[in-house]
Amino acid sequence: MQRRKLGHDLEVSALGLGCMGMSEFYGPRDDAQAHHLLDQAIGMGVDFLDTADMYGPHHNEELIGRFLATRKPKVQIATKFGIVRRPGEYRRSINNSPDYARACCEASLRRLGVEQIDLYYVHRIDPTHPIEATMEGLSRLVEQGKVARIGLCEVSAATLRRAHAVHPVAAVQTEYSLWTRDVETEVLPTCRELGVGLVAYSPLGRGFLTGRFQHDATFEDGDFRASLPRFQPENIATNRSLVDVISSIAVRKTCTTAQIALAWLLAQGDDIVPIPGTRRLSHLQDNLGALSVHLEPEDMAELGRALDAVPVAGERYTEEGMKGVNA
């Protein structure tokens, strides 16, 4: 397994595993299937697991905690706090207060069954709450040994600078893929200036960049993609044009469309760690195959021309989901 470093000292597998879908948002959950996938992923060298207290809520951390208790693998766990939501509701609020962070951290430690969280993210930023106060509270958790490193999710470059001035930020997690590249303008350059790693979630565009949704989109009950603007029928026709280009390169390289999308992201820098999520072993194997795909300069140029020529139609989330993004 290839390795990459986030920040100054967090070395992880070049591809991590996003675990959110094992609990909700993408249809019914199956804990036994999830444990089998986690076992297979670790056997293949993946040692960077991404979760959050709001996935479930709480179920995802509990699921990983049960898995860790029975197998005791050597892995790096990243989890998050800050989004507050009730079971069964997508509606959320944001709480970044130090007291809430401490309470959430202690609850996550219990659910995960670990003594220290390797990477603890502020899941979304509350623009009405000073990030400096949040970071000071998190730094106390580091001093107490409950957290090894601090991360931020979906932040602006300005907020990252303010936070990093209080306590070193190890990684920023944000959506980054061939159809979501906002981070390239300011956030990624700032990360590199400060020595902060970047963790890319939804690197396959929630499955769209694999070619799965080329003509229409049908979803299982509970799949939140049904409400997302980019998956609406009026936007699919535009967005599939980019996938057509990715697919043509995949045919030429004799690999899958998903592998091209991941290989492109991996080629953006060795300080970037994508965390594709899946519940299926076949998808996990496919994703890991991207580590063996080499994109030639002409491949990258072709993708670049497509990105310049093909607009992405639709926002990333609904208005509710955009709360705290780029704050």
C-alpha positions in Angstrom: 0.0 0.0 0.0 1.3 3.4 -0.9 1.6 5.9 2.0 1.0 9.6 2.3 1.5 12.1 5.1 -1.0 14.6 6.4 0.5 17.5 8.2 3.8 16.8 9.9 3.4 13.4 11.4 0.2 11.6 10.4 1.2 8.9 7.9 -1.7 7.0 6.4 -2.6 4.8 3.4 -2.8 6.7 0.2 -6.5 6.0 0.0 -8.6 6.0 3.2 -12.1 4.7 3.7 -15.1 7.0 4.2 -17.5 5.1 6.5 -20.5 7.3 6.6 -22.5 5.3 4.1 -22.3 2.2 6.3 -24.7 3.9 8.7 -27.0 6.1 6.6 -27.5 8.6 3.7 -27.1 5.9 1.0 -29.9 3.5 1.8 -30.4 0.6 4.4 -27.5 -0.4 6.6 -26.1 -3.8 7.2 -23.6 -4.0 10.1 -22.4 -7.5 9.3 -21.6 -6.4 5.7 -19.9 -3.3 7.0 -17.7 -5.3 9.4 -16.7 -7.6 6.6 -15.8 -4.7 4.3 -13.8 -3.0 7.1 -11.9 -6.3 7.6 -11.2 -6.6 3.9 -10.1 -3.0 3.6 -7.6 -3.4 6.4 -6.3 -6.6 4.9 -5.7 -4.7 1.7 -3.6 -2.1 3.5 -6.2 0.7 4.2 -5.5 2.0 7.6 -7.3 5.4 7.6 -10.9 5.3 8.6 -13.1 8.4 8.5 -16.3 8.7 10.6 -18.2 11.4 12.6 -20.5 11.5 15.6 -23.4 12.7 13.4 -23.3 9.7 11.1 -26.2 7.7 12.4 -26.2 9.8 14.5 -23.7 7.9 16.6 -24.2 4.6 14.9 -21.1 4.8 12.7 -18.7 5.4 15.6 -20.4 2.5 17.5 -20.1 0.3 14.4 -16.4 1.0 14.1 -15.9 0.7 17.9 -17.4 -2.9 17.8 -15.2 -3.7 14.8 -12.0 -2.4 16.6 -12.9 -4.3 19.8 -13.1 -7.7 18.0 -10.1 -7.3 15.7 -7.8 -4.7 17.3 -6.2 -3.6 14.0 -3.6 -0.9 13.8 -5.5 2.0 12.2 -5.8 5.7 12.2 -9.2 7.0 13.2 -10.6 10.4 12.1 -13.9 11.6 13.6 -15.7 14.9 13.8 -18.0 17.0 16.0 -19.9 20.2 15.4 -23.0 19.2 13.5 -26.1 18.6 15.7 -29.0 16.6 14.3 -31.7 14.3 15.5 -32.1 10.7 14.3 -34.0 10.5 11.0 -33.7 14.2 10.3 -31.4 15.9 7.8 -32.0 19.3 9.4 -29.1 20.4 11.5 -27.5 23.1 13.6 -23.9 23.8 14.3 -22.2 24.0 17.7 -18.5 24.8 18.0 -18.3 25.7 21.6 -15.4 24.3 23.7 -17.7 22.7 26.2 -19.6 20.9 23.4 -16.4 19.9 21.8 -15.2 18.3 25.1 -18.4 16.5 25.6 -18.5 15.2 22.1 -14.9 14.1 22.2 -15.4 12.1 25.4 -18.6 10.5 23.9 -16.7 9.6 20.7 -13.9 8.0 22.7 -16.4 5.8 24.5 -18.2 4.8 21.3 -15.0 4.0 19.4 -13.4 2.3 22.4 -10.1 4.1 22.0 -8.0 6.2 24.4 -7.1 8.8 21.8 -8.6 10.1 18.6 -5.9 10.3 15.9 -7.5 13.2 14.0 -10.4 15.2 15.4 -12.2 17.6 13.0 -14.5 20.5 13.5 -17.1 19.1 11.1 -18.6 22.5 10.2 -17.7 26.0 11.2 -20.2 28.2 13.0 -19.5 31.7 11.5 -21.0 33.3 14.6 -18.5 31.6 17.0 -14.8 32.7 17.1 -12.7 29.9 15.6 -10.0 30.9 18.0 -12.1 29.9 21.0 -12.9 26.5 19.4 -9.2 25.9 18.7 -8.2 26.8 22.3 -10.7 24.3 23.6 -9.5 21.6 21.2 -5.9 22.3 22.1 -6.7 21.5 25.7 -8.0 18.1 24.5 -4.6 17.6 22.8 -2.8 18.5 26.1 -5.0 16.0 27.9 -4.1 13.2 25.4 -7.6 12.7 24.2 -6.9 14.0 20.7 -3.6 13.6 18.8 -4.3 16.1 16.0 -6.8 18.7 15.1 -8.5 19.1 11.7 -11.1 21.3 10.1 -13.8 20.6 7.5 -15.1 22.8 4.7 -13.3 26.0 5.8 -12.3 29.1 4.0 -8.6 29.9 3.7 -9.0 32.9 6.1 -10.6 30.6 8.8 -7.8 28.1 8.3 -5.2 30.8 8.9 -6.9 32.0 12.0 -7.3 28.5 13.4 -3.7 27.5 12.6 -2.4 30.5 14.4 -3.9 29.2 17.6 -2.9 25.5 17.2 -1.4 23.6 14.3 -4.0 22.1 12.0 -3.0 18.7 10.6 -5.6 18.4 7.8 -8.5 20.1 6.1 -11.2 17.8 4.9 -13.3 19.1 2.0 -15.1 17.8 -1.0 -12.7 17.5 -3.9 -13.1 15.7 -7.2 -13.2 16.3 -10.9 -16.6 18.0 -10.5 -15.9 19.9 -7.3 -12.7 21.9 -7.5 -13.4 25.1 -5.4 -10.6 24.1 -3.0 -8.0 24.7 -5.7 -8.5 28.5 -5.7 -7.5 29.4 -2.1 -7.8 26.6 0.4 -5.3 24.1 -1.2 -2.6 26.7 -1.7 -3.1 27.9 1.9 -2.8 24.3 3.2 0.5 23.9 1.3 1.8 27.2 2.6 1.0 26.1 6.2 2.0 22.5 5.9 -1.6 21.2 6.3 -2.7 18.0 4.5 -5.9 17.8 2.5 -8.4 14.9 2.9 -10.8 14.7 -0.1 -14.2 13.3 0.6 -16.7 12.3 -2.2 -13.8 12.0 -4.6 -16.1 10.1 -7.0 -18.9 12.7 -6.9 -21.1 10.4 -4.7 -20.9 7.8 -7.4 -21.7 10.1 -10.3 -18.2 10.1 -11.7 -18.2 6.3 -12.0 -20.7 6.6 -14.8 -23.5 5.1 -12.8 -26.0 7.9 -13.3 -25.7 8.7 -17.0 -29.3 8.7 -18.1 -31.5 8.8 -15.0 -31.0 8.4 -11.3 -33.0 5.9 -9.2 -32.3 5.6 -5.5 -33.1 3.3 -2.6 -35.2 4.6 0.2 -33.1 6.8 2.5 -30.6 7.8 -0.2 -30.1 11.5 0.2 -28.7 11.9 -3.3 -32.3 11.9 -4.5 -32.6 15.5 -3.1 -29.2 16.8 -4.3 -29.3 19.4 -7.1 -26.6 17.7 -9.2 -28.6 14.5 -9.4 -31.8 16.1 -10.6 -32.9 15.1 -14.2 -32.4 18.6 -15.5 -28.7 18.6 -14.4 -27.7 15.0 -15.2 -27.7 15.7 -19.0 -25.1 18.5 -18.5 -23.0 16.7 -15.8 -22.7 13.4 -17.7 -20.7 15.2 -20.4 -17.7 15.2 -18.1 -18.2 11.6 -17.3 -18.2 10.8 -21.1 -14.6 12.3 -21.2 -13.5 10.3 -18.2 -15.0 7.1 -19.6 -13.2 7.6 -22.9 -9.8 7.9 -21.1 -10.7 4.8 -19.1 -11.3 2.8 -22.2 -7.9 3.9 -23.6 -6.2 3.0 -20.3 -8.1 -0.3 -19.9 -9.3 0.6 -16.4 -12.5 1.8 -14.9 -14.0 5.3 -14.9 -13.8 5.4 -11.1 -10.1 4.6 -11.3 -9.5 7.5 -13.7 -11.3 9.9 -11.4 -9.3 8.8 -8.4 -6.0 8.7 -10.3 -6.6 12.3 -11.3 -7.1 13.4 -7.7 -4.1 11.4 -6.5 -2.0 13.2 -9.1 -2.8 16.6 -7.7 -0.2 16.1 -5.0 1.1 13.7 -2.4 -0.4 15.8 0.4 -3.9 14.8 -0.7 -5.6 11.7 0.7 -8.9 10.7 -0.9 -11.4 8.8 1.2 -13.9 7.2 -1.1 -16.7 5.6 0.8 -18.4 2.3 -0.1 -20.4 -0.6 1.3 -19.4 -3.0 -1.4 -16.2 -5.1 -1.7 -16.2 -4.8 -5.5 -16.1 -1.0 -5.2 -13.4 -1.1 -2.6 -11.2 -3.3 -4.9 -12.0 -1.0 -7.9 -11.0 2.1 -5.9 -7.7 0.6 -4.7 -6.9 -0.3 -8.3 -6.6 3.5 -9.0 -3.2 3.4 -7.2 -1.8 1.5 -10.1 -3.2 3.8 -12.8 -0.7 6.3 -14.2 -2.1 9.3 -16.1 0.1 10.6 -18.9 0.5 14.3 -19.6 -1.9 14.0 -22.5 -4.5 12.4 -20.3 -4.3 15.2 -17.7 -4.5 17.7 -20.5 -7.6 16.1 -22.0 -9.3 16.1 -18.5 -8.2 19.8 -18.1 -9.8 20.8 -21.3 -13.0 19.0 -20.4 -13.1 20.7 -17.0 -12.7 24.1 -18.7 -15.3 23.4 -21.3 -18.0 21.5 -19.3 -19.8 23.4 -16.6 -21.1 21.5 -13.6 -24.8 22.0 -13.1 -26.3 22.2 -9.7 -25.1 23.0 -6.2 -23.3 20.4 -4.1 -26.0 20.2 -1.4 -29.4 21.5 -0.7 -29.5 24.8 1.2 -29.7 22.9 4.5 -26.6 20.9 3.6 -24.6 24.0 2.7 -24.7 25.3 6.3 -21.2 25.9 7.5 -19.6 25.2 4.1 -16.6 27.5 3.3 -17.2 29.4 6.6 
